[in-house]
Amino acid sequence: MKNTKKKTQGYWNEKQPERFLIIRNVVNMTNYLNSSEYYVFLRYLTDVVIVYNVINLSFAISHFWNDNHKKLLAVKELNVSFYAVCLRMTTKEVLPLCELVESFCADKITFYLNDRSEKQKKIRDARIGRLKNLDKMNIRYTVVLIFFSVIVPLLQSVYTVFISGKYYDIQDLQPILFSYYPEDYKSLKMHFTVQAFIGIFLIVEELQMYCIFTAVYMASYTLTDEFDLLFTCLEEIDQNIRDFSHVKRSIKLDTTYERYKSTYENQLFVFLAKIVDHHSSIYSNVELLSRRIGSLCLGTINAWTFQLFVCVMLVYINKDTATRIKFVFLALAIVVLMIMCASIGQTISDKGEKLRKTLWECSWVDKPEWFKKAILVMMKRSTRPLEIRPFGLYVLDLRRFAVILNGMYSYFNVVYN
């Protein structure tokens, strides 16, 4: 991993094209958060806060065992610590994912390119725009998340203490993350000191989330575009052969070009070899993506499912309007996050099904036998479903998300009825 990091830091410099600004920004922020100069402080801070949360909240659950509200808050914050560990395990995958995106977007990995194909040109031109829109959406999401999870609770505490003065116990002040204060340590100084460190911890984790999710979504969108390019080339095989002089410019002729007596068959063989390479590359990169985001998907689906359930219960229990608004927003943010995470697997699965259909519908009928056999081999490989499986436990798609919501709703009804 050290070699990869050094290679990436050396590659991403200010001489990169402006259209790769989004990728460079993600890489720079990841390097900043994980650099030897700053990461020592940030790493120890996050480690200390995680350990503090686990110990402190364990005592809180024991102390507030008969108080369902505070007990739920304590369990909810323990879940945040678990998710922080999952983020820590995934951070190292940001740079390789960004390299993958840049390689395809910069046409470093080009299997074929027909500048006369309107479909291919449209896919390649739209790719950068999609990445920029994704970056804008993730930045807005991160800013709003920081505002509601850190700034709003802090302002509530400041207002309660210094303006309204309506509080009887430090434990009842609105926290950024719930903490248990023993009787000997109940003071405003202790409360604001603890919450300040927790606030820094949350901001760092949410910035890590921005880097990780942006890299993951960029990689998934890039692979989706590669699927579309493969579909287009399979649909336009005859056109690409007619325009072979244009296609040949982007093809490295690393195979025996003069293989058959017919010029048409020689050109068809070269083009088919690149299609097979592209097909194999897509499958390999999907499997690589599934392995790299296993920790993230496991944490997002499992940890945030419980967080969603707790947020809904806290909205039901709380009487304070501002607190209810906070938990309603957090619940909506969690739903959006889970849908986006599940949509990655759903999109990959849908493209796998479309690939099987496109291989069957391509113009293979009037082609030589060796061409038909190659298409048959790709069809056999495509019968294996393309799926994102976090650690092989379950398939990540929208159907799984629907099952989770249904189970959560049933459990909520059991608890209250």
WOMOGI-V656502 format. One record per backbone hydrogen bond with DSSP energy under -0.5 kcal/mol. CO is the residue of the C=O (numbers start at 1). NH is the residue of the N-H. If there is no record, write none. Layout:
BEGIN
CO/NH
CO/NH
END
This chain:
BEGIN
1/5
2/6
3/7
4/8
5/9
6/10
7/11
8/12
11/13
13/16
17/20
18/21
20/24
21/25
22/26
23/27
24/28
25/29
26/30
27/31
28/32
29/33
30/34
32/35
35/39
38/42
39/43
40/44
41/45
42/46
43/47
44/48
45/49
46/50
47/51
48/52
49/53
50/54
51/55
52/56
53/57
54/58
55/59
56/60
57/61
58/62
59/63
60/64
62/65
64/67
66/68
67/71
68/72
69/73
70/74
71/75
72/76
73/77
74/78
75/79
76/80
77/81
78/82
79/83
80/84
81/85
82/86
83/87
84/88
85/89
86/90
87/90
87/91
88/92
90/93
91/94
93/97
94/98
95/99
96/100
97/101
98/102
99/103
100/104
101/105
102/106
103/108
103/109
104/107
108/110
109/111
113/115
114/117
116/118
117/121
118/122
119/123
120/124
121/125
122/126
123/127
124/128
125/129
126/130
127/131
128/132
129/133
130/134
131/135
132/136
133/137
134/138
135/139
136/140
137/141
138/142
139/143
140/144
141/145
142/146
143/147
144/148
145/149
146/150
146/151
147/152
150/154
151/155
152/156
153/157
154/158
155/159
156/160
157/161
158/162
159/163
159/164
159/165
160/165
165/167
169/172
170/173
179/181
180/182
182/185
183/186
185/187
187/191
188/192
189/193
190/194
191/195
192/196
193/197
194/198
195/199
196/200
197/201
198/202
199/203
200/204
201/205
202/206
203/207
204/208
205/209
206/210
207/211
208/212
209/213
210/214
211/215
212/216
213/217
214/218
215/219
216/220
217/221
218/222
219/223
220/224
221/225
222/226
223/227
224/228
225/229
226/230
227/231
228/232
229/233
230/234
231/235
232/236
234/237
234/363
236/240
237/241
238/242
239/243
241/244
243/246
243/247
244/248
246/249
247/250
248/251
250/252
251/253
252/254
255/257
257/259
262/266
263/267
264/268
265/269
266/270
267/271
268/272
269/273
270/274
271/275
272/276
273/277
274/278
275/279
276/280
277/281
278/282
279/283
280/284
281/285
282/286
283/287
284/288
285/289
286/290
287/291
288/292
289/293
291/294
293/297
294/298
295/299
296/300
297/301
298/302
298/303
299/303
299/304
300/304
301/305
302/306
303/307
304/308
305/309
306/310
307/311
308/312
309/313
310/314
311/315
312/316
313/317
314/318
320/324
321/325
322/326
323/327
324/328
325/329
326/330
327/331
328/332
329/333
330/334
331/335
332/336
333/337
334/338
335/339
336/340
337/341
338/342
339/343
340/344
341/344
341/345
342/346
343/347
344/348
345/349
346/350
347/351
348/352
349/353
350/354
351/355
352/356
353/357
354/358
355/359
356/360
357/361
358/362
362/364
364/367
368/372
369/373
370/374
371/375
372/376
373/377
374/378
375/379
376/380
377/381
378/382
379/383
380/383
381/384
383/385
385/387
387/389
388/390
388/396
389/391
389/392
390/393
394/390
395/397
397/401
398/402
399/403
400/404
401/405
402/406
403/407
404/408
405/409
406/410
407/411
408/412
409/413
410/414
411/415
412/416
413/417
END
